[in-house]
């Protein structure tokens, strides 16, 4: 698969060998979530969703920051009173839910490679990923309470599921900083890495999913995402339907044929780890 680089407004999307890498490129603003960067997320998701060759997505930031959250400077600099109105804020948050839900539901593994701060909405974006790889200098903060706001961009959904309700309340109400090491202890950080190796390690993890079935991975994610709020009977029916679909894919046919011939599985996590 030839490499492809897609420049967006304030980010970069690169696709190579089945792996898409989306990089926030506002280092001068610690990659704060501007209107342009929000639009880049929508465009990036359109590219990745449409390209069936892509098997995993890596999210990262440039300049030693993942994402500093909402762009407060842009809000204060705006001369338009409408931009600062309650209705405008509500519409911006609604628009954010449109693309953060697409990111959460993307039918492939999503890896957030977090170097430096992931603050406010930046923390929410990281939590929307399936795996958070953090550098030793990464930090996380549900910072909204510091400026009199409530968590947004899916945080009320993501955070309690990642750390449990009591800890989610603590992190949201105190707006305290969480180190990468504590994030690992709390369970939302998958692994810790040195800053110099974080990107390569994230790509290495992403490549390990290439040998898997995109269909089965997507179906598994979809059902797991519904598991907390779906009654058992409904989830069981969804499971039956998903398995019926997965069993008709060429991947399944080839995997079963290989098994019957005594060949090793193409997707074997433990073997690849060794």
Secondary structure by P-SEA (a helix, b strand, c coil): cbbbbbbcccbbbbbcccbbbbbbccccccccccaaaaaaaaaaaaaaaacccccbbbbbccccccccccaaaaaaaccccccccaaaaaaaaaaaaaaaaaaaacccbbbbbccccccaaaaaaaaaccbbbbcccbbbbcccccccccccccccccccccccaaaaaaaaaacccccaaaaaaaccccccccccaaaaaaaaaaaaaccccaaaaaaaaaaaaacccccaaaaaaaaaaaaaaaaacaaaaaaaaaaaaccccccccccccc
